[in-house]
């Protein structure tokens, strides 16, 4: 019996030694140098040229009473319209909207450098509110028959959202810029069938809405680069014990560089690898990116044997959310192209008296080419009968413009992104 126990003990020691050797070998894997593609230099802006400074100052003048918050949102969406409240909102936000207008006119937009999660971004909710207030003002103009002035303001609204997206901020800043951009596009979709603008005027706005080549991809890639740098700085602060978690009452999370639990260099390389995949995916349709690879995670045994257990857990906790942001980039691009298409359909209808049978009829009179769906890289879909322009969405399946959510089996859910028009 004693011999059997001794053999079993020796066997366990051998197995443990082998596992420890595997962990040691994996932890000694050379770490690649920092990839230059993930570096994003800061721009040196002339004094008074940064729209960020003006817009932050504008947020200090926002009038948005909590009790009337939902009513203001309704005004921005042109529902439950109230002339009296709309007038009060504009009169009470004159200074705030003047700051919005001033930010639009400035040539640059760059937020202060963000070094770690300790850096707060208190101005972001104000940017969203300013976008809604700008929409209220646009709706007032349109209700008063000042269509061209309103469309000019909406165009500036969209442009400012684009600048926010590429303001050298982390991902949340990009997403807020995307939301602001989306508010402006929603305005154009909503008013396309109601405006009294002529076809030639609409053609001018379609042209001005066209982004520069690669503009959307560059904005997203830059946000990922800044997000990656912030992640690395945060990991370093946690390793050094210099980061304070304010939400946890001042707790200082500390990652001890104890082998084989945590390797800062290997964790940094892991985050760089994921960020670089997203940067390289940015110029391409969503369907060409291997999102499943980015969202998948190895088993616990594999992580335990990696020589960097804690680092791998941190990475695989954070990477899926970061990978999902690629869908937001494609949604933003699709919404822009769908908006341009809806305006082109309206211009076609005003010119020819009816809707075209397919989108190719819009080329070249109203559009230079048929807009592409950034999810599958194919032309956007359209139905004259249903009065919709649509994208196949993240499941990459054409459900005929059906966007109804199915409550049961996820495989039955319709995930088309549908943009309706009413003319």
N, C-alpha and C positions, 0 to 999 in steps of 0.2 A: 504493500500500500504506500509506504514511504517513497519507494523508488518511483512508483507511478506519479505521485504528487510532485516529486523532484523533476521528472521528465516533463510533466505538464508545465511546471514553472519555468523550466529552461526553454521550452517551446514558446511560451508566451513572451519571454524575454527576447528571443530571436525575432519573433514577429514584430514586437515593439521596436526592436533595433532596426529592422528593415523599414518599418513605417517612418521612423525618425530619419533614416537615411534618405528616403524618398522626399520627405519634407525639406531636409537640408539641401538636397540637390535642386529642388524646385525653387527654394528661396534664394539660391545662388545664381539663378538664371539672369544673364546680363540684362540690364534695363536700358532700352533704347534712349538716345538723347531726345531732348525736347524738340518736337517738330515745329519748324518755322511756320508752317501753314496755320498753326493755332495762335500765332502772335498777331495782335492788332494794335498798332501804334495809335497814340492819341493825336488828334489834330490840334495845331496851335492856331487859335482863333483870334482875330483882331478884337480889340475892346469894342463892345457894343454890337457885335455881329451875331451873338449867340441867342437864338430864340428861346432857349431853355430859361435863361435868367428872367426874361420878360414874362414868360408863361407862369413861372413859379410865383412871381410877384402878383400876377393876376388871380391866382388861387386864393390869395388873402382877401380878395374883395367879393368873393362869391356869396350871394344871398340865396340860401336854399333851406327854408324852414322845414324842419322834420315832419311836421303835421301835413304839409302840402307837397311832400316829396313825390308821392305817387301821382298826384295831379300834374306836377311838372314833367314827370316821365311821360304821362299821357299826351301832354302838349308837344313834347319832342317827337312822339310817334304819330302825331296828328289824329289822335283819338280823343273823344269827349272834349272837343274843342271849346274853349272858353276865352272869348276876346278880352274880357276884363282881366282875368288872371294872367293871360299872355302879356298884356300891357304892363301889368305890375311886375312880372318877372323881368321883362326887358329894362324897365325903368330902374329896378333895384340892382340890376347886374350891369349897369352901363360901364363902370370902370373895369369889371372883370372881362367883359366882351371886348373892350378897347385893348386890353392886354392880349387877348386872343388874336385880334386883328394885327397888332404890332408884331407878334411872334410869327405870323404867316409871312409878313413882308421881309423879315430878316433872312439873310442868305444861308445861315448855318443853324444847326441844332445838335448840341452835344451835352449830355448830362455829366455831372462830376464823376470822377473815377470811383468805382465800387471795389473795395479790396476784400471784403469778407461779409459773412452773414450778419455781422454786427452793424453794418452800415444800413441805416434806415432810409426808406423811400417815401416820406410822408406826403409828397406832392402828387403821387399817382391817383388817389381817389379824386383829387381836385381836377386832374386832367379829364377824367371821365365826366365829371359834372359840367366842366366847360364845354365839352363836346355836345352834351345834351342841351345846354343853354344855347349854343350856336344853332342847333337844330330847331329850337323854338323860334329863334329869330328868323331863320330861313322860312319856316312855315308861316310866320306872320307876313313876310314879304309875298309869299305865294298866295295866301288868302287875300291879299290886297292887290293882286294882279301885277306885282313887280317881278315877273318870272325871270327875266334876264339877270337882274341883280341877285335874286335868290340863287340861281344856278351858278353864278360866279362865286358866291359865298360857299356853296356846297363843294365846288371844285377846290377851293382853298382848304376846305375842311378835309377833303381826301388827301390833299398834298401835305397838310400838317401831320396827319396820321402816318403817312409814309416817312416823314422826317423823324417822328418819334420812334418808329420801328428801327431805323438805322442811326440811332443817337448814341451808339457805343455804350449801350446799357446791357444789363443782364437780361435773361429771358423774360422775366415778368414785365420789364419795360417794353420789350418788343411786343408782348401780348397786349399790353394796354394800348400801344400804338395801333395794333391790329384792330382792337375794339373801336378806337376813335375813327380809324379808316373805314370800318364797317358801318358806323353810324352814317357817315357821309354817303356811302354807296346805297344804304337802305333808303336814304332820302331820294336819290335819283331814281331808284326803282319805283318808289311809291308815287312820285310825281310825274313819271314818264307819260302816263296816259291822261294826266290832268292838265299838263302845261299847255300854254298857248304859243309856245315857241314854234317857229317854222322848222321845216326839215333841214334847211341849210344851217340854222343855228344849232340844232341838235348834232349835226355832223361835226361842227366845231368842237363841241364838248366831247364827243366820242374820240376825236383826235387828241385832245388835250389829256384825256384820261389814260391814254396809252402809256404804259411805263417804259422807262429806258431799258434796253436789252440787259437782262440779268439783274435788274434792280431788286426784285423781290428775293431772289436767291442770295444776293449779296447781303441784304438786310438780315435775313435769317442766319446765314453763316456767321456774320459778325456778332450777332447776339449769342450764338453758341460759343464762339471764341471767348467772349467776355465772361460768359457763364462758366466756362472751363477754368479761366484764370481765377475767378472768384472761388470755385470749388477747391482748387489747389491751395489758395491762400487760407481758406477755411480749414483744410486738413492740416496745414502747417501750424495754424494757431491752436488747433486742438492738440496737436502733438506737443507743442510748447507749453500748453496750459494757459495761453494768453487770450483765449476766446471766452466771452461771457455770454451765457444764454439768458437774455433778459426775460424771456417768456417763462423761464423756470425759476424766477426769483433771484437771478444773479449767479446761478450755478455755472461753474467752470468745467465743461466737459474736457476730459484729458485722455488722449490716446497714447498709451505708453508704447514706445518702440521696443517691445519685448518679443524676441524670437521664440516660437514660430507664430505668434499671434498677429503681429502687425509690422508691415514693412512700408515705410512712407514712400520710398522710391518706386516700389512695385505698384502701390496703390495709385500713385500719380501717373504711372505709365498706363495703368488700366483705364483711368478716366480720360487720358489723352487719346487712347485707342478708340473709345466710344465717341468722343467729341469729334475726332477726325472723320469717322464714318458719317456722321450727320453733316459735317461741312461738305464732304464730297458728294453727299446725296442731294444737297440743296438745289443744284441747277437742274435736277432731273425729276420726272414725274414720280409721284408717291409710289406707284406700283413697281418701280425699278429699285427701290431701296429694300434691303433685307431687314424689315422691321422685326420679324420674328426672331432673328439672330440677336438684335439689340435688346429685345424684351425678355429673351429666355435667360434662365439662370441654371448653373450646374447644381448637382446634388450636394448635400451637406458633407458627404465623405470627400468629394472632390475638393470642396473649399477647405476642409480641415487639412487635407494633404498638400495644399498649395504653398504652405509656408507664409501665408498672409491672410489668415482666416478673417480677421476684423476688417481688413481693407476690402476683401471680396464681398463681405456682407454689406458694407457701406455702398459699394459700387452697384451691386445688384438690387439694392433697395431704391437707389436714386435713378438709375439708367432708364427703366421703363417710362417714367414720367417725362424724362428728357426726350426720349424717342417719340413719345406721343405728340410732342410739339411740332414734328414734321407734318403731321396731319393738319395742324392749324395753319401752317404755311401754305399748304395746298388749298385749304378752304378759302383762305384769303385771296389767293390768286384766282380761284374759280369764281368767287363772288365779284371780283373786279371784271373778269371777262364776261360773266353773265350780265353785269350791269351795262357794259358797253354794247352787248348784243341786244338787250332790251331797248336801249336808246336807238340802236340801228333799226330794229323792227318797227319802232314808232315812226322813225323818219321814212322808212320804206312805205308804211301805211299811209302817211300824209302825202307822199309823192304819187303812189300808185293806186291808192284807194282800197287796198286789201293787204292781208298778210302774205308773205311768200310761202311757198310749199316747203322749202328747206332753206337752211342758212347760207348755202352757196349762192343764193340769189342776192344776198347782201353785198357780195364781192364783185367788182371793186368800188361800187358806187358809195357804199356806206362803211364798209370795213375793208382793210387791206387784205386780210385772209380770214377764214373761219376760225374763231377763237378755239384754243386747245384746252381740253380738260386736263388739269395738272395732276389728276389722280391716275389716269391710264395713258395719257399722252395722245389721245385721239380727239377728234373734234367734239365740242360740246353738243349735247343732244337738244332737240327742240320738238315741240308738238304745237302746231297751229290750233288744232282742235281743243286741246287742254289749256292752251295759252300758258305754256311753261317753257322755260329753258332749264336744263338740268345736267348735273354731273353724276357719274356712277358712284362717287363717294369711295370710302376706304375699303369696302368689300369688293370693289372693282367689277361689280356685276350691274348690268343694265336692267333695272326693274321697271322700265317703262315710265319713269318719272313718279314712281310710287314711293313716298317718304313716310308712310304710316308706320309707327313703331308697333311691333308685335309684342305683347306682354309675356308670351311663353318662351318657346325655344328660340335662342339667339340666332339660329340658322334661318329662321323665318322672318327676321326683321328686315324691313326695307330701308336701305341706307342711302338711297339716292338723295342728292342735295338739290332741292327744287326751288326755282325762283319764278314766281308767278307774275303775270302782268294782266292789266284789266282794260285793254283797248282792242 
